[in-house]
Amino acid sequence: MNFETILFEEQNGYAQITLNRPDKLNALNTQLFNDLNAAIEICEKTESISAVLLTGAGEKAFAAGADIQELNSSDKYSGRVFSEYGSKVMLRLEQLRKPVIAAINGFALGGGCELAMSCHIRFASEKAKFGQPEVNLGIIPGYGGTQRLPKIVGRAKAMELILSGNIIDAAEAKSIGLVNQVYAHEELLTKTEEYINLILSKGKLALYASVDTILASEDLSPLEGLAYESRVFGNTCDSEDFKEGTIAFLEKRKANFIGK
């Protein structure tokens, strides 16, 4: 499939999606959301894709935010549609039952920070910058920033960042839990690929079930979450991968998982 604003490449067991508007600092516009939505659908339906790596083209930006030129003409109704569509695509990415890892290579501001937060795991270049500067434009975050950021960094810190519009560096982002790891810029993709290869060496069904139950924890009470986890645990115990994994452990050898 041909895309206008992203690059899509299937690697050995995972897909790499690269936001590809480097001349616009990979700003998010309608076409990019269309392309990203189609790419997510491919990842959902393609059995050979077990994880997703999301990054940005160029040396400066992961995604510097929404495309202001497109946003500028918005009114009450078109602005709501603009927000709802981007949120829908990011939610679809977040709810993908396959691990989604962001390699944040530069600016992740506004919608770019919100896109990063919709990924399950975030690795950042030492050159990366983060923020929700929408108040500087007289608006609020529109792609889930007010919803995801408090859950990730806590309400007080989210208030501080969103109300000030301040931009923070990768080291501070790691210190507040916004990113998992920070790497030298030239090592970011390599380290991210190493992590993906590590998790792909595990049982595929276990990976998917882990993502599923962790995501479910956000919407369930503690008792409901524990009950759901137990049901999913029982399902994994009925898999061939479970039998292979336990036998391999007892035989002190590497497991050969087949995803069944």
C-alpha positions in Angstrom: 0.0 0.0 0.0 1.3 3.5 -0.9 1.2 6.2 1.7 1.6 10.0 1.3 2.7 11.0 4.7 4.2 7.9 6.4 6.7 5.2 5.6 5.6 1.6 6.3 8.0 -1.3 6.4 7.5 -4.8 7.7 10.6 -6.0 9.4 11.3 -9.4 10.9 8.2 -9.8 13.1 7.3 -6.2 13.5 6.2 -3.1 11.5 8.1 0.2 11.4 5.9 3.2 10.9 7.8 6.5 10.2 6.0 9.8 10.2 7.3 11.3 7.0 6.7 15.0 6.7 10.2 16.2 7.8 9.9 19.5 6.0 6.9 20.2 8.3 8.5 18.6 11.4 6.1 15.7 10.8 3.2 17.8 11.8 -0.1 15.9 12.1 -2.7 16.7 9.5 -5.8 14.9 8.1 -3.8 13.0 5.5 -1.3 11.7 8.0 -4.1 10.5 10.3 -5.7 8.8 7.3 -2.4 7.1 6.5 -1.7 6.2 10.1 -5.2 4.7 10.5 -4.7 2.5 7.5 -1.3 1.4 8.7 -2.8 0.5 12.1 -5.4 -1.6 10.3 -2.6 -3.5 8.5 -0.9 -4.2 11.8 -4.1 -5.4 13.3 -4.8 -7.9 10.5 -1.3 -9.1 9.6 -0.4 -12.2 11.6 3.3 -11.8 10.8 3.4 -8.4 12.5 3.6 -8.9 16.3 4.8 -5.4 17.4 5.0 -1.8 16.1 7.8 0.7 16.1 6.7 4.3 15.6 9.2 7.1 14.9 9.6 10.3 12.9 11.6 11.1 9.7 14.5 13.6 9.9 16.8 14.7 12.6 14.6 17.3 14.3 11.2 15.9 15.1 9.1 12.9 16.1 6.0 15.1 15.5 6.0 18.8 16.4 2.3 18.9 16.8 -0.9 19.4 14.8 -0.5 21.2 11.4 -1.3 24.8 12.4 -2.0 25.8 8.9 -4.8 23.2 8.7 -6.0 23.9 12.2 -6.1 27.7 11.7 -9.4 27.6 9.8 -11.2 25.7 12.5 -14.4 26.9 14.2 -16.4 25.3 17.0 -17.7 22.4 14.9 -14.8 21.7 12.6 -12.4 22.0 15.6 -14.4 19.3 17.4 -14.3 17.0 14.3 -10.5 17.7 14.0 -10.0 16.7 17.6 -12.3 13.7 17.4 -10.7 12.1 14.4 -7.1 12.4 15.7 -8.2 11.1 19.0 -10.0 8.1 17.3 -6.8 7.2 15.4 -4.6 7.5 18.5 -7.0 5.4 20.6 -7.0 2.8 17.9 -3.2 2.7 18.2 -3.3 2.6 22.0 -5.8 -0.3 21.9 -3.8 -2.4 19.5 -3.3 -5.7 21.3 0.3 -5.8 19.9 3.1 -3.9 21.7 3.6 -0.4 20.3 6.9 1.2 21.0 7.7 4.9 20.2 11.3 5.9 19.2 11.0 9.6 19.9 13.8 11.2 17.8 13.2 14.9 18.4 10.4 17.3 19.1 7.2 15.6 20.5 5.0 18.6 21.1 1.3 19.1 21.3 -0.2 16.4 19.1 3.2 14.8 18.8 3.4 14.3 22.6 -0.2 13.0 22.6 0.7 10.5 19.8 3.8 9.4 21.8 1.6 8.9 24.9 -0.8 6.6 22.9 2.1 4.2 22.4 2.6 1.5 25.1 6.3 2.2 25.6 8.4 5.3 24.9 12.1 5.5 24.2 13.6 8.9 23.6 16.7 10.4 22.0 18.7 12.7 24.3 17.7 15.4 21.9 14.0 14.9 22.3 11.8 17.6 23.7 8.3 17.2 25.1 5.4 19.5 25.9 1.7 20.4 25.5 2.0 24.1 24.4 -1.5 24.4 23.1 -2.4 27.2 25.6 0.1 29.4 23.7 -2.4 29.1 20.7 -5.5 29.8 22.9 -6.6 26.1 22.8 -6.3 23.0 24.9 -4.7 19.6 24.0 -7.2 17.9 21.6 -5.9 14.4 21.1 -6.1 13.0 24.6 -3.4 15.1 26.4 -5.6 16.1 29.2 -6.6 12.5 29.7 -3.4 10.5 29.3 -0.8 12.9 30.8 -2.3 12.9 34.3 -2.4 9.1 34.3 1.2 8.9 33.2 2.8 11.6 35.3 0.2 12.5 37.9 -2.4 15.2 38.0 -0.3 18.0 39.5 2.6 17.5 37.0 0.1 17.3 34.1 -1.5 20.5 35.3 1.9 22.2 35.5 2.9 21.2 32.0 -0.4 21.9 30.3 -1.2 25.2 32.0 2.3 26.6 31.4 2.9 25.2 28.0 6.4 24.6 29.1 8.7 22.3 27.1 10.9 19.8 28.9 13.9 17.8 27.8 14.3 14.0 27.6 16.0 13.7 31.0 13.1 15.4 32.8 10.6 13.4 30.7 12.3 10.3 32.0 12.4 11.5 35.6 8.6 12.1 35.6 7.8 8.8 33.9 6.8 10.2 30.6 9.4 8.1 28.8 10.9 4.7 29.7 14.5 5.2 28.6 16.7 7.9 27.1 19.5 7.0 24.6 22.1 8.7 22.6 20.5 10.1 19.5 22.5 7.9 17.1 21.6 4.8 19.2 17.9 5.3 19.6 16.7 3.1 16.7 19.2 0.4 17.4 18.2 0.3 21.1 14.5 0.3 20.2 15.0 -2.5 17.7 17.0 -4.5 20.3 14.1 -4.2 22.8 11.5 -5.2 20.1 13.6 -8.3 19.2 13.8 -9.1 22.9 10.1 -9.1 23.4 9.5 -10.9 20.1 11.6 -13.8 21.5 8.8 -14.4 24.1 5.5 -16.2 23.6 3.4 -14.1 21.1 0.1 -15.1 22.8 1.6 -14.0 26.2 2.6 -10.7 24.8 -0.8 -10.0 23.4 -2.5 -11.1 26.6 -0.2 -9.0 28.7 -1.0 -5.9 26.6 -4.7 -6.7 26.8 -4.9 -7.1 30.6 -2.7 -4.0 31.3 -5.0 -1.9 29.1 -8.1 -3.4 30.7 -6.8 -2.4 34.2 -7.5 1.3 33.4 -11.2 0.7 33.0 -11.9 -2.0 35.6 -12.2 -2.0 39.4 -9.5 -3.9 41.3 -11.8 -6.9 41.7 -12.9 -6.8 38.1 -9.3 -6.5 36.9 -8.2 -9.4 39.0 -11.0 -11.6 37.7 -10.3 -10.6 34.1 -6.6 -11.3 34.6 -7.4 -14.8 36.0 -9.6 -15.6 33.0 -6.9 -14.5 30.5 -4.3 -16.4 32.6 -6.4 -19.5 32.3 -6.7 -19.0 28.5 -2.9 -18.8 28.2 -2.6 -22.0 30.2 -4.6 -23.8 27.5 -2.1 -22.8 24.7 0.7 -24.8 23.1 3.1 -22.0 23.9 2.4 -22.5 27.6 3.2 -26.2 27.3 6.3 -25.5 25.3 7.4 -22.8 27.7 7.1 -24.8 30.8 8.7 -27.9 29.3 11.6 -25.8 28.0 12.1 -24.4 31.5 12.1 -27.8 33.1 14.5 -29.1 30.4 16.7 -26.0 30.8 16.6 -25.0 27.1 15.3 -22.1 25.1 11.6 -22.3 24.3 10.4 -22.5 20.7 7.1 -20.6 20.7 4.8 -20.9 17.8 2.0 -18.4 18.7 -0.7 -21.1 19.3 
